[in-house]
């Protein structure tokens, strides 16, 4: 079976089934926004949502993650997590799946990061394809992430009465077989899927004013652009943009001591290249002084450095950085200003 | 198993777990710097390349990247020399002989010693720059006939900040190594040169295409010294530097040490000037 179908009225039954299989995380409403949360009541799962406040990153690269247990006297160290548990991420947008692919590449790159890979090993991804824009902040079309591009076990598409489910792995297949309410997709189902994809083409338009290779070129040539000064002037260095980014993975480490001051746990904690001491050394030299340089660094890590290293853009187009920015710095606007400057000079 | 294989296996399977290590010597060597001789558990040899660094762990104070200042030819132990400059190093300075530390590493790319075989070497050390360079100098001393002429230029702010005093006296005596030293400000007992390190370079006699220039010092020093070496016509790829950055993980992940797209902890800390030249603006050490 390559494609299956599930009636919407049976969705909750399937969710209950998934709940029994592994720890289940899915989007739900939180005030006027959305968050990924462990599923308690399947009725709370909400599949029509704009990107969650934090990407599902928090489940495979937690904000505060145990690295090791230690004791000073006698000197002892041990792995802090003995067992990683199986979990299912349900209802993940294609942009966030692209984010997972980015972090896979990063943490698989030698030297490997066992903490990430152990978690990733236990992860099952069930995606849902967007058929309309979440809001004006997303740039998923320019990034090519408005359509599924692998990286998932199952992908759901809403065709009205039913979901069509694309089965993309054995792990995924096991979650849809032997259930009487999930059937192989019929030809009629497949043509509905086709129609949904066609309709999408009319809705999703590239958000940048040029194609990605031109965006890369603009970044290549515009390191000294005034665009960065402008962005730097507005930035308040709060670090929101990096915290909500599905592909930001910078971290710091911290030791939490027990009251005895002898034993403790070393954590890694999300950190942000937007913080003013991020690249400062003990001697006082600050190697990325200035918010303009730090913002530029963030953008280059999405549109230039990762392309050079992994042939992969680390912007997924989810729009979270723009949505969350307190200073109204817009990613689409920044990239388009750079493109405009580049065209003017050409 | 070879020591090196054991360390590599640890790095592969448990890269965040520090190894147990014992301080077997500890001594204040200037007002601000302390020297440590360290032995890994089971007397494993660190097997580093000159120029690499380790992450030193003190539980409760996390970790800091510290240059190794002994040569891999010094077996059974390795040396660190640390300035008291922050909360971590302040705690490290309180540690004494017999105390236990955590060590991860060695990390990064060291000096390209194999490429330097047969070449003349000019080593330029400013201030604490002599610390990582000591690993190279000791390596060269132990393999002296692998290299051509060797000259060491050492500069620091004042005579009392001079590190490895006994050793430098010995370097001065050795006829097969030219050693020259200068201080920015002399004190009454100082009989040597006075002036910035750059003043020593015009006087060195070299065949530029046969010479490697190796420069380590504070960020401000590089562009001036590199400029002088370029004036001497040493090719870009034969000018070697080592850069200080805020390494936190050593694994090319955490982001703190990045210069543009490059993780200094993995691709450095040693670079050639050809590498440096490609950086657009985030590298303070780049000559203009």
Interface residues (C-beta under 8 A of the other chain):
Chain A: X67 X68 X70 X71 X72 X75 X77 X78 X79 X106 X107 X109 X111 X112 X113 X114 X115 X223 X224 X249 X250 X251 X252 X253 X254 X255 X257 X261 X264 X266 X268 X271 X273 X278 X279 X280 X281 X282 X283 X285 X287 X288 X293 X297 X300 X301 X304 X305 X306 X308 X309
Chain B: X11 X12 X13 X14 X15 X16 X17 X18 X20 X59 X60 X61 X62 X63 X64 X83 X85 X86 X88 X89 X100 X102 X218 X219 X244 X245 X246 X248 X249 X251 X252 X253 X254 X255 X256 X257 X258 X259 X260 X261 X280 X281 X282 X284
